[in-house]
């Protein structure tokens, strides 16, 4: 298959200008793009030479990508909605756990305060017990060194009466007993406080374990909550990016559609030119000839909802383009997407059109014969490589040129 139209643009086709720009920049990135571009062109000869075909392909591809982006956005929106419910539920659970954790910590603080108070009281009782025992020990030493009888006798002798003596002895004995009772009471209180402290320590241990368990549960649920929030944020970012890409793609697609509509309008102009010319001279009876020798890279027919009104024949830039049959030039000049175009009116309400030329060799109203040079191959207008866009129209309506060649 001939690919010469890629390399013979004479500097006027977009591909040639694109490659020259890449070579001038001499960057790895530019070279990579150039290789990719050539690979795409090599795998899609048909679309390369046909602007209508290329636009229709771009529009179809854009619609497919819009559909995919729309599906992705819808799926992400659904996932975000689902995550919102999970986040709300998990957030309420985390709030409840944090409230429970606060209560547990408050109970632990209360128990620790009670334990601290008990420890302080035990230390105080220990001091009191030491004082009481010291007092009792001193009194016992005093009794031992002096003897009970002596003390009792001294009390009796010092009494004013028998009743007074008895009262003094009873008082002395009661003091001794009270000292001993005081020591016992303090010792009992200390024992009770030690037991209470032990119980409080066990309560503190259990409460600390419970608090730690609640704290771990709360941390785990909070981590799950934050993970869901991060996942939702990521999905929202992705959705926003896709929405932005979708909006840009829609703008680009509309531009392509407008360009395709413009090409369709230009096709209508060709139809008008094909039916507005003066009656052509009688034909020479030799039929229709190929306008240029080359490879058909884009056939006639419908693709992606649009009609490609002719065939594209690839040929090197500057190759002579000849009239397919005798007739009169109805139009010769520039026509936007078609570039430099020649329209020839033939007998039998048949017209032919030759587009994207680099130069023209005829003028409107001129009579031409079959095989006469009318233009040179180029890449003007909407074109991606040098070729001839050849149309055959009957009463202005495009038909397949292959039926005439």
C-alpha positions as CSV (number, residue, x, y, z in Angstrom):
1,X,0.0,0.0,0.0
2,X,1.4,3.4,-0.9
3,X,2.3,5.7,1.9
4,X,4.1,8.4,-0.1
5,X,1.6,11.1,0.8
6,X,3.1,11.2,4.3
7,X,6.4,12.4,3.1
8,X,5.6,14.6,0.1
9,X,3.7,17.6,1.5
10,X,6.1,20.3,0.2
11,X,5.9,21.9,3.6
12,X,2.3,22.8,3.3
13,X,0.4,20.0,5.1
14,X,-0.1,20.0,8.9
15,X,1.8,16.7,9.4
16,X,4.9,18.1,7.6
17,X,4.8,21.2,9.7
18,X,4.3,19.2,12.9
19,X,7.2,16.9,12.2
20,X,9.5,19.9,11.3
21,X,8.6,21.5,14.6
22,X,9.4,18.2,16.5
23,X,12.8,17.9,14.8
24,X,13.6,21.6,15.5
25,X,12.9,21.0,19.2
26,X,15.0,17.8,19.3
27,X,13.6,16.6,22.6
28,X,13.0,13.1,23.7
29,X,9.4,14.0,24.4
30,X,8.9,15.4,20.9
31,X,10.5,12.4,19.2
32,X,8.3,10.1,21.2
33,X,5.2,12.0,20.1
34,X,6.5,11.9,16.5
35,X,6.9,8.1,16.6
36,X,3.5,7.7,18.2
37,X,1.9,9.9,15.5
38,X,3.5,8.0,12.7
39,X,2.4,4.7,14.3
40,X,-1.2,5.9,14.5
41,X,-1.0,7.2,10.9
42,X,0.5,3.9,9.7
43,X,-2.4,1.9,11.4
44,X,-5.1,4.2,10.1
45,X,-4.4,5.3,6.5
46,X,-8.0,5.6,5.7
47,X,-8.7,8.2,8.4
48,X,-5.5,10.1,7.7
49,X,-6.4,11.4,4.3
50,X,-10.1,12.1,4.9
51,X,-10.9,15.1,7.1
52,X,-14.6,14.1,7.3
53,X,-13.7,10.6,8.2
54,X,-11.2,11.8,10.8
55,X,-13.8,14.2,12.3
56,X,-16.5,11.6,12.4
57,X,-14.1,9.2,14.1
58,X,-13.1,11.8,16.6
59,X,-16.7,12.6,17.3
60,X,-17.6,9.0,17.7
61,X,-14.6,8.4,20.0
62,X,-15.5,11.5,22.0
63,X,-19.1,10.3,22.5
64,X,-17.8,6.9,23.6
65,X,-15.5,8.6,26.1
66,X,-18.3,10.9,27.3
67,X,-20.4,7.8,27.9
68,X,-17.6,6.1,29.8
69,X,-16.9,9.3,31.8
70,X,-20.6,9.6,32.5
71,X,-20.8,6.0,33.7
72,X,-17.7,6.5,35.8
73,X,-19.1,9.7,37.4
74,X,-22.4,8.0,38.1
75,X,-20.6,5.0,39.7
76,X,-18.5,7.3,41.8
77,X,-21.5,9.4,42.8
78,X,-23.2,6.2,43.9
79,X,-20.1,5.1,45.8
80,X,-19.9,8.5,47.4
81,X,-23.5,8.3,48.5
82,X,-22.9,4.8,49.9
83,X,-19.8,6.1,51.7
84,X,-21.8,9.0,53.2
85,X,-24.2,6.6,54.9
86,X,-21.3,4.5,56.2
87,X,-19.5,7.6,57.4
88,X,-22.5,9.0,59.2
89,X,-23.1,5.6,60.9
90,X,-19.5,5.2,61.8
91,X,-19.2,8.8,62.9
92,X,-22.2,8.3,65.3
93,X,-20.5,5.1,66.6
94,X,-17.2,6.9,67.1
95,X,-19.0,9.8,68.9
96,X,-20.7,7.2,71.2
97,X,-17.4,5.4,71.9
98,X,-15.7,8.7,72.6
99,X,-18.4,9.6,75.1
100,X,-18.1,6.2,76.7
101,X,-14.3,6.6,76.8
102,X,-14.7,10.0,78.4
103,X,-16.9,8.5,81.1
104,X,-14.5,5.6,81.6
105,X,-11.6,8.0,82.0
106,X,-13.7,10.1,84.4
107,X,-14.4,7.0,86.5
108,X,-10.8,6.0,86.4
109,X,-9.8,9.5,87.6
110,X,-12.3,9.2,90.4
111,X,-11.0,5.8,91.5
112,X,-7.4,7.1,91.3
113,X,-8.3,10.1,93.4
114,X,-10.0,7.8,96.0
115,X,-6.9,5.6,96.0
116,X,-4.7,8.7,96.5
117,X,-6.9,9.8,99.4
118,X,-6.8,6.3,100.9
119,X,-3.0,6.2,100.6
120,X,-2.8,9.6,102.4
121,X,-5.1,8.4,105.2
122,X,-3.2,5.1,105.6
123,X,0.0,7.1,105.9
124,X,-1.7,9.3,108.5
125,X,-2.9,6.3,110.5
126,X,0.5,4.8,110.3
127,X,1.9,7.9,111.9
128,X,-0.8,7.9,114.6
129,X,-0.2,4.2,115.2
130,X,3.5,4.9,115.7
131,X,2.7,7.8,118.1
132,X,0.2,5.6,120.1
133,X,2.6,2.7,120.3
134,X,5.4,5.0,121.4
135,X,3.1,6.4,124.2
136,X,2.1,2.9,125.2
137,X,5.7,1.7,125.2
138,X,6.8,4.7,127.4
139,X,4.0,4.0,129.8
140,X,4.8,0.3,130.0
141,X,8.5,1.1,130.7
142,X,7.4,3.5,133.4
143,X,5.2,0.9,135.0
144,X,7.9,-1.8,134.7
145,X,10.6,0.4,136.3
146,X,8.4,1.7,139.1
147,X,6.1,-1.3,139.7
148,X,2.3,-1.3,139.7
149,X,2.1,-1.7,143.5
150,X,4.3,1.3,144.1
151,X,2.2,3.4,141.8
152,X,-1.0,2.1,143.3
153,X,0.4,2.6,146.9
154,X,1.5,6.1,146.1
155,X,-1.9,6.9,144.7
156,X,-3.6,5.5,147.9
157,X,-1.3,7.3,150.2
158,X,-1.8,10.5,148.4
159,X,-5.6,10.2,148.5
160,X,-7.6,12.4,150.8
161,X,-10.0,9.6,151.5
162,X,-10.7,6.0,150.8
163,X,-13.2,6.9,148.0
164,X,-10.6,9.2,146.5
165,X,-8.0,6.5,146.6
166,X,-10.3,4.0,144.9
167,X,-11.2,6.6,142.2
168,X,-7.5,7.4,141.5
169,X,-6.6,3.7,141.1
170,X,-9.5,3.1,138.7
171,X,-8.5,6.2,136.7
172,X,-5.0,5.0,136.5
173,X,-6.1,1.6,135.3
174,X,-8.5,3.1,132.8
175,X,-5.8,5.3,131.3
176,X,-3.7,2.3,130.7
177,X,-6.6,0.4,129.1
178,X,-7.4,3.4,126.9
179,X,-3.9,3.6,125.7
180,X,-4.0,0.0,124.7
181,X,-7.5,0.5,123.1
182,X,-6.2,3.5,121.2
183,X,-3.4,1.4,119.8
184,X,-5.8,-1.4,118.9
185,X,-8.2,1.0,117.3
186,X,-5.6,2.7,115.2
187,X,-4.2,-0.6,114.2
188,X,-7.7,-1.8,113.2
189,X,-8.4,1.3,111.2
190,X,-5.1,0.9,109.4
191,X,-5.9,-2.7,108.6
192,X,-9.3,-1.6,107.2
193,X,-7.7,1.1,105.2
194,X,-5.2,-1.3,103.8
195,X,-8.0,-3.7,102.7
196,X,-9.9,-0.8,101.2
197,X,-6.8,0.3,99.4
198,X,-6.2,-3.2,98.0
199,X,-9.9,-3.2,96.8
200,X,-9.5,0.2,95.3
201,X,-6.3,-0.9,93.5
202,X,-8.1,-3.9,92.0
203,X,-11.0,-1.6,91.0
204,X,-8.4,0.8,89.4
205,X,-6.8,-2.1,87.6
206,X,-10.1,-3.3,86.1
207,X,-11.2,0.2,85.3
208,X,-7.8,0.9,83.6
209,X,-8.3,-2.3,81.5
210,X,-11.8,-1.3,80.6
211,X,-10.7,2.2,79.7
212,X,-7.8,0.9,77.6
213,X,-10.2,-1.5,75.7
214,X,-12.6,1.3,75.0
215,X,-9.7,3.5,73.9
216,X,-8.5,0.8,71.5
217,X,-12.0,0.3,70.1
218,X,-12.4,4.0,69.7
219,X,-9.1,4.4,68.0
220,X,-9.9,1.5,65.6
221,X,-13.3,3.0,64.7
222,X,-11.9,6.4,64.3
223,X,-9.2,5.1,62.0
224,X,-11.9,3.3,60.0
225,X,-13.9,6.5,59.9
226,X,-10.9,8.6,58.7
227,X,-10.2,5.9,56.1
228,X,-13.7,6.2,54.8
229,X,-13.5,10.0,54.8
230,X,-10.2,9.8,52.9
231,X,-11.8,7.4,50.4
232,X,-14.8,9.6,49.9
233,X,-12.5,12.6,49.4
234,X,-10.5,10.7,46.8
235,X,-13.6,9.7,45.0
236,X,-14.9,13.2,45.1
237,X,-11.6,14.4,43.6
238,X,-11.7,11.7,40.9
239,X,-15.3,12.6,40.1
240,X,-14.4,16.3,39.9
241,X,-11.6,15.5,37.6
242,X,-13.8,13.4,35.4
243,X,-16.5,16.1,35.4
244,X,-13.9,18.6,34.3
245,X,-12.6,16.2,31.6
246,X,-16.2,15.5,30.5
247,X,-16.9,19.2,30.2
248,X,-13.7,19.8,28.1
249,X,-14.5,16.8,26.0
250,X,-18.1,18.0,25.3
251,X,-16.7,21.4,24.3
252,X,-14.2,19.7,22.0
253,X,-16.8,17.3,20.5
254,X,-19.1,20.3,19.8
255,X,-16.3,22.0,18.0
256,X,-15.7,18.9,15.9
257,X,-19.4,18.6,15.2
258,X,-19.4,22.2,14.1
259,X,-16.4,21.5,11.9
260,X,-18.1,18.4,10.5
261,X,-21.3,20.4,9.9
262,X,-19.2,23.0,8.1
263,X,-17.8,20.2,5.9
264,X,-21.3,19.0,5.2
265,X,-22.3,22.6,4.2
266,X,-19.3,22.8,2.0
267,X,-20.4,19.6,0.4
268,X,-23.7,21.3,-0.3
269,X,-21.7,24.1,-1.9
270,X,-20.0,21.6,-4.2
271,X,-23.5,20.3,-5.0
272,X,-24.7,23.8,-5.9
273,X,-21.6,24.4,-8.0
274,X,-22.2,21.0,-9.8
275,X,-25.7,22.0,-10.8
276,X,-25.2,25.7,-11.5
277,X,-22.8,25.5,-14.4
278,X,-23.7,26.1,-18.1
279,X,-24.5,23.0,-20.2
280,X,-21.2,21.1,-21.0
281,X,-20.1,20.1,-24.4
282,X,-21.1,16.7,-25.6
283,X,-19.0,13.8,-24.2
284,X,-16.4,12.0,-26.1
285,X,-17.9,8.7,-25.3
286,X,-14.8,7.4,-23.6
287,X,-16.2,7.1,-20.1
288,X,-14.6,8.4,-16.8
289,X,-10.9,8.1,-16.1
290,X,-9.0,8.1,-12.8
291,X,-8.1,11.7,-11.9
292,X,-4.7,10.5,-10.5
293,X,-2.8,7.3,-10.2
294,X,-2.7,6.2,-6.6
295,X,-4.2,4.2,-3.7
296,X,-7.8,4.7,-2.5
297,X,-7.3,5.3,1.2
298,X,-10.8,6.3,2.0
299,X,-13.9,4.9,0.2
300,X,-17.3,6.3,-0.4
301,X,-20.0,5.6,2.1
302,X,-21.5,6.1,5.6
303,X,-19.3,6.0,8.6
304,X,-20.2,7.1,12.2
305,X,-23.5,8.6,11.0
306,X,-22.1,10.7,8.2
307,X,-21.6,10.3,4.5
308,X,-18.1,10.5,3.0
309,X,-19.2,11.9,-0.3
310,X,-16.3,10.7,-2.4
311,X,-13.1,8.7,-2.4
312,X,-9.6,9.8,-1.4
313,X,-6.8,8.8,-3.6
314,X,-3.3,9.1,-2.1
315,X,-0.6,10.6,-4.3
316,X,2.6,12.6,-3.9
317,X,2.3,16.4,-3.7
318,X,2.5,18.0,-7.2
319,X,1.2,14.9,-9.1
320,X,-0.9,16.1,-12.0
321,X,-4.7,15.8,-11.5
322,X,-6.7,15.2,-14.7
323,X,-10.3,15.7,-15.6
324,X,-12.1,12.4,-15.3
325,X,-14.3,13.2,-18.3
326,X,-14.9,16.1,-20.7
327,X,-17.0,18.9,-19.5
328,X,-17.1,22.6,-18.4
329,X,-15.4,24.0,-15.2
330,X,-18.3,25.0,-13.0
331,X,-16.1,26.1,-10.1
332,X,-12.3,26.5,-9.6
333,X,-11.0,28.1,-6.4
334,X,-10.8,27.8,-2.7
335,X,-13.6,26.3,-0.6
336,X,-12.7,26.2,3.1
337,X,-12.5,22.6,4.2
338,X,-12.0,21.4,0.6
339,X,-9.1,23.7,0.0
340,X,-8.4,24.3,-3.7
341,X,-11.1,22.6,-5.6
342,X,-12.2,22.1,-9.2
343,X,-15.8,21.2,-10.1
344,X,-16.6,20.0,-13.6
345,X,-20.0,19.8,-15.1
346,X,-20.5,16.8,-17.5
347,X,-23.3,15.7,-19.7
348,X,-26.3,13.9,-18.2
349,X,-26.4,16.1,-15.1
350,X,-23.2,14.5,-13.8
351,X,-20.5,16.6,-12.1
352,X,-17.1,15.7,-10.7
353,X,-15.1,17.4,-8.0
354,X,-11.4,17.3,-7.2
355,X,-10.3,18.8,-3.8
356,X,-7.3,19.5,-1.6
357,X,-5.1,20.5,-4.6
358,X,-1.9,22.4,-4.2
359,X,-2.5,24.5,-7.3
360,X,-5.2,24.9,-10.1
361,X,-4.6,24.8,-13.9
362,X,-8.2,25.8,-15.0
363,X,-10.7,28.6,-14.5
364,X,-14.5,28.7,-14.2
365,X,-16.3,28.4,-17.5
366,X,-13.4,26.7,-19.2
367,X,-14.1,23.6,-21.3
368,X,-11.9,20.6,-20.5
369,X,-11.4,17.3,-22.1
370,X,-11.0,13.9,-20.6
371,X,-7.4,13.4,-19.3
372,X,-6.6,17.2,-19.4
373,X,-4.5,18.4,-16.4
374,X,-6.7,20.6,-14.2
375,X,-4.7,20.8,-10.9
376,X,-1.8,19.4,-8.9
377,X,-2.1,17.1,-5.8
378,X,-1.8,18.8,-2.5
379,X,-3.1,19.0,1.1
380,X,-5.0,22.2,1.3
381,X,-8.1,22.7,3.4
382,X,-8.9,20.1,6.1
383,X,-6.3,17.5,5.2
384,X,-3.9,15.2,6.9
385,X,-1.8,14.1,3.9
386,X,-1.5,14.8,0.2
387,X,-4.3,13.2,-1.8
388,X,-7.2,13.9,-4.2
389,X,-10.7,13.9,-2.8
390,X,-12.7,12.8,-5.8
391,X,-16.5,13.1,-6.0
392,X,-19.1,12.2,-8.6
393,X,-22.6,13.8,-8.3
394,X,-25.7,13.3,-10.2
395,X,-28.1,16.3,-10.1
396,X,-26.0,17.5,-7.1
397,X,-26.4,14.2,-5.1
398,X,-23.1,12.4,-4.4
399,X,-22.8,8.8,-5.7
400,X,-20.0,6.2,-5.4
401,X,-17.3,7.2,-7.9
402,X,-16.2,3.6,-8.2
403,X,-19.3,2.9,-10.2
404,X,-18.0,5.4,-12.9
405,X,-14.3,4.5,-12.9
